[in-house]
Amino acid sequence: MTSNITPSSDTRNQVISTYHDHPRFICVSCSAVLALQDEVISKSFSGREGRGFLMHSATNVKLGKKEDRPLLTGVHTVADIFCMGCNDRVGWYYHKAADLSQKYKEGKYLLEREKIVKENNWKLDE
């Protein structure tokens, strides 16, 4: 991610088309690819607007401001993540966890279920 990109920057021309022919998650608003389905760590997380997926990585996202946020499992240092295609907030990035039992989240992404669409890219044999 480029450091001079802000959540409100117009980054539509920087969206990359990637993970062709792989099951992936795309933005519900603009269809930008956000992650591979293989990168899911857990589907049992809570986001701001319902369920969320903890992910190893994400693409076509930009970071918002880092902040300490009280979550269900304690206070974490997080930054909201925004889709580079439409600037919608799609989840957050875990920078730091205060509790030792939550350290596994550091460096991971939370994608909110309501903000993504599962795209399977199945091929039918002809």
N, C-alpha and C positions, 0 to 999 in steps of 0.2 A: 504494500500500500504506500502511496506517495504521501509524504508528510504535509504538503500544502493543500490537500483535499479536505474540505470540510463537509459535514453532513448536508449542507445546503448547496454545495457546488454542483454545477451541471456536469455530470460525468457520463451521460448517455453514450457519448462517442467512445468511451473507454471500456464499455461492456465487451467482454470476450465471449465468443461462442466456443464452448468446450464440452468435453465428455460426450461426444457424439456416440450414439449406439450403446450408451451405458444408462442404467437406471439412475435418475437424478431428481433433485428437487429444484423447482423453478419458482420464481416470484409470482404470487397470485395476481399482482397488478400489471406487470409488464413482461412476464415470461423470461426474464434473465435467469440464467443458470446460477444457482446459489450453492449447490453441494451435490456430491455423489451420494446415492443411498447407501453405498458401502461404508461411508464415513460415520454412520450412526453409531454412537456408543450406547445411548439409552433413549427410549421413548417415554420414560416415566418422569419427566421433568415438568415443572409448572412455569409458564411464562406470565406475562402481564395480562394476557387475554385468553388464558386457558392452557392447554397442554403445550409442551415444547419438547424438542429433540436435542439432546446433547450431541455435538458433532466434533470429530477430530479436526475438521477443517471446513472452510467456506471460501467461495470465490465470488467475485463481483459484488463485494461488500466494502464499505468504508466505515471507519471507526468514528464514533462521537467522542464527547468529552469523558475522560476517566472520572469515576466517582465511587464513593463508598455507598453501597446500597444494602439495606436490610432485606434479606430474602428468607424464605422458609427455613433454610438450613444455617442461618446466621448472616453476619455482615460479610459482604464480598466487595472487592474493588473490581468494578465492571465498567464497560463502555458500551453504549448502545451501538448496534450495527445497522447500517442503512444500505438498501439496495442501490447499486450504482446506476441502474437503469431508470429508476423512478423516484429515488430518494425516500421511499417508504421505510419506516423502521421495521426490521424483520426479526429482531432479537437483540442479543448482547454477547459480548466477548468477556470471558473471565480472565482478568489480569492477576488477581490475588485472592486467596481465601485465608481468613484469619484462623479458622479452626483447622488443626492438623488433619482431621478426618475428611476435610473437604478439599485438600490440596490437589487431588486428582483432577479437579475441574480447571485448574490454572492452565491457560493457553488453549482452552476449548471454547467452542461457540454454542450458544443456545439459539436455535431457530424456532420461532413460534409457529405452531401447527396452522393457525389461522392465516398466516402470511405466506405459506408455501403450498405448492401443488406437487404431488408425486407423479413423475413422468417415467413410465416404465420402458418405453422404446422397444416394445416387443416386435419381433419380426415373424411374419407368417410364412411358412414354407409354401412355395407355389407349385 
